[in-house]
Amino acid sequence: MHDPDDKATVETRWCQLRNVIQSNTLEVLGRARRQHQEWFDKNDANIKILLEEKNGLHKAYMDLRTEATKEALYSNGCGRCRMPG
């Protein structure tokens, strides 16, 4: 049988190894840069408008939960919020 302290020691060593690997990787490779940031910057106003519309429709949906209202709001707004395929 293994001594309970052996498990703690192994666990500690694995944690130390993980920390060393992570810090060295960060030092060598650096942090990941944002991808497609210029697309978001360029389309920020459009995204904001769509999100405001979506949030308004969602609030109306939550406030008035009848089947007819759900169907009308879904068919009216959800199609415009989707990204083209």
C-alpha positions in Angstrom: 0.0 0.0 0.0 1.0 3.6 -0.6 1.5 6.0 2.2 -1.1 8.8 2.1 1.7 11.4 2.2 3.0 9.9 -1.1 -0.2 11.0 -2.9 0.0 14.5 -1.5 3.7 14.7 -2.6 2.8 13.5 -6.1 -0.1 15.9 -6.4 2.2 18.8 -5.3 4.8 17.8 -7.8 2.3 17.7 -10.6 1.0 21.1 -9.6 4.5 22.5 -9.6 5.3 21.0 -13.0 2.0 22.4 -14.4 2.9 25.9 -13.1 6.4 25.8 -14.5 5.1 24.7 -17.9 2.4 27.4 -18.0 4.7 30.2 -17.0 7.4 29.2 -19.5 4.9 28.8 -22.2 3.6 32.3 -21.5 7.1 33.7 -21.4 8.1 32.1 -24.7 4.8 32.4 -26.7 3.2 35.4 -25.0 -0.6 35.9 -24.7 -2.9 35.2 -27.6 -3.9 38.2 -29.6 -7.5 38.9 -30.4 -8.6 37.6 -33.8 -10.8 39.7 -36.1 -10.7 42.6 -33.7 -10.8 45.1 -36.7 -14.1 43.5 -37.8 -15.7 44.1 -34.4 -14.3 47.7 -34.3 -15.6 48.4 -37.8 -19.1 46.9 -37.1 -19.5 48.1 -33.5 -22.4 50.5 -34.2 -24.3 47.8 -36.1 -23.7 45.2 -33.4 -24.9 47.7 -30.7 -28.1 48.4 -32.6 -28.8 44.7 -33.1 -28.2 43.9 -29.5 -30.4 46.8 -28.3 -33.2 45.5 -30.6 -32.7 41.9 -29.4 -32.8 43.0 -25.7 -35.9 45.0 -26.3 -37.7 42.2 -28.0 -36.6 39.8 -25.3 -37.9 42.1 -22.6 -41.3 42.4 -24.4 -41.3 38.6 -24.8 -40.7 38.0 -21.1 -43.3 40.6 -20.1 -46.1 39.3 -22.4 -45.9 35.6 -22.6 -48.8 34.4 -24.7 -48.5 32.1 -27.6 -49.6 34.7 -30.1 -47.1 37.2 -28.7 -44.3 34.7 -28.7 -44.9 33.8 -32.3 -45.3 37.4 -33.5 -42.1 38.6 -31.7 -40.1 35.6 -33.0 -41.2 36.0 -36.6 -40.7 39.8 -36.4 -37.3 40.1 -34.7 -35.4 36.9 -34.5 -34.7 36.6 -38.2 -33.0 40.0 -38.3 -30.7 39.2 -35.5 -29.2 36.1 -37.1 -25.9 36.4 -39.0 -26.2 35.6 -42.7 -25.4 32.0 -43.4 
